[in-house]
Amino acid sequence: MNKDLLENVQKIIYYHLNNKVVNREKVYEIEPSSYEIGKKFEPKSHEILLMQLIGMVISFITIIQALRTLVYYRYER
């Protein structure tokens, strides 16, 4: 049993050592127009900063509303 297993493993090793792998290059044709369209709509740095500022303002307003609600229910009596 072990001898057969060893022979099979050696056959597999011999096969892989003697067969060379051939790499075939596949050329993908990408339309340059799609890349240019994506590049055109890429956000600029000042737009990103503006979006971050708007997000911070919304977060600040949400925190203030949560604190007002907390104070209202805490000291409602």
N, C-alpha and C positions, 0 to 999 in steps of 0.2 A: 504494500500500500504506500509506504513512504517513498519507496524507490520509484514507483510510478509518478507520484506527486513531484519528486525531484526532477525526473526526466521531463515532465510537462513544463515545469518552471524553467528548466534550462532551454527547452525549445522556444518558449516565449522570449527569454532573454536573447537567445541567438537571433530570433526573428527581428527583434527590435534593434539589435546592434548592427545587423547587416542591411536593414532597409532604411534608406535615407528619406527623410521627410522633405517633400517638395512644397515650397511655399509659392502659391500663385497670387500675384497681386491683383486685387479686384479694384477697378477704378469706378468710383461713384461720381456720377455727374450731378453736381449741385448747381442749381440755378443761381447765378450771381445776383439776380434781381431780388430774390427772397432775402439774401444777406443784406443787400443795400436797404431794403424796406425796413428790416429789423434795426439796422444801424441808424436810420433816419428817426425812428420813434424811440430810441434809447433815451432815458431821462438824463437831463443835464444835472450838474452838481447843485445849482441853485434851486432846481425843482425838487430835488431830494431833500434839501434843507427846509424848503417850504412845507413839504409833506410832513417832515419830522416836527416842525413847529406847530402845525395844525394838530397833529396827534398829541403833542404835549399840552396844548390848550384844552383839547377835549378831555384829556386825563385830569387836568387841574379842575375843570368844571365838575367832572364826575366826583372827584374827591371832596370838593366843597359841598356838593349836594348830599353826599353820604354823611358828612360831618353835621350838616344842618339837620338831617333826619335823625341822626343819633342824639343830638342835643335836644331836639323837639321831644322825642320819646323818653329821654332820660329825665328831663325837667318839666314834663307836661303837668305835673300835679300842681 
